[in-house]
Amino acid sequence: MALAEEPAQEPELQRIALVIQYLGQGFCGWQRQPRQRSVQGELEAAIAAIVGHPVSVQSAGRTDTGVHAAAQVAHFETTSPIPAHRWPAVLNGRLAPDLNIRAAATVPANWHARFSASYRRYRYTIYTDSCPNLFLNSYVWHYYQAPLCEHRMQAALQTLVGHHHLAAFQRSGSKRQHAWVHVQEAWARRRDSLIEIEVQASGFLYGMIRLLVGLLVQVGEGSHSLESFTDIWVNQRRDRVRHAAPPQGLCLLRIGYPDSPFPVDAWFDTQPLFVLPASRNDSEVLSPCAVSLG
């Protein structure tokens, strides 16, 4: 008597998390868009070609056109037997040079790149020397029209730390139901002719960092006082936030998780800092703050 054949087992569904870098100038942003090149679209097409079935790649946050990412995080599900540690090499062999996978890990089915994250951190870089530098142009805002006081900018940023309603820094078109943000850390520092601004929060509003930096520059040059800056965001005066900083100076620095599935060197501070010669006129570049912070 012939034995009945056992039914073939279904391939096991895996959830794979990725650490992703990309140079923003070649993309319309993270989110897939019809007839435009997006990070999500490129990744989904590459993964689908490898595994033989459609995939949906979900990220920790969406970046706008031209914005860079040093350690974006996303996940997808597949029945492919490819082990997690092989995915960076497999994908990087298919992806364009401006998109790179730094690490991959198998995560539980209830782990989510967006909803499991405890924070996101952005860095914005401003170049203040009057002499253009081609090696910086794709990664900084070249702002030299007026001296910037990083101490005034730092004082303004400190007013945002905490749980606040920040509708003044939200672009129109957002689908978010509220504008409450928990800002965990925020600071501005100068290194010679570069000013670096970093903000860490549980989440960010649509267009928040670029609008914030646009207003911070006005504080730094003295056209807005600290009191004016605080009044604008406390009273949700979106009409007074008129300028957004350009996208190329902004980088999604990293995504934090309570128990990160990735090795630290794959996601922590992977955007290099520029090192420039000290200014020939240190008194002008380093000391534009000989005025009251009020």
Secondary structure, 3 states (H helix, E strand, C coil): CCCCCCCCCCCCCEEEEEEEEECHHHCCCCCCCCCCCCHHHHHHHHHHHHHCCCCCCEECCCCCCCCEEEEEEEEEEECCCCCHHHHHHHHHCCCCCCEEEEEEEEECCCCCCCCCCCEEEEEEEEECCCCCCCCCCCCCEECCCCCCCHHHHHHHHHCCCEEEECHHHCCCCCCCCCCEEEEEEEEEEEECCEEEEEEEECCCCCCHHHHHHHHHHHHHHCCCCHHHHHHHHHCCCHHHCCCCCCHHHEEEEEEECCCCCCCHHHHCCCCCCCCCCCCCCHHHHHCCCCCCCC
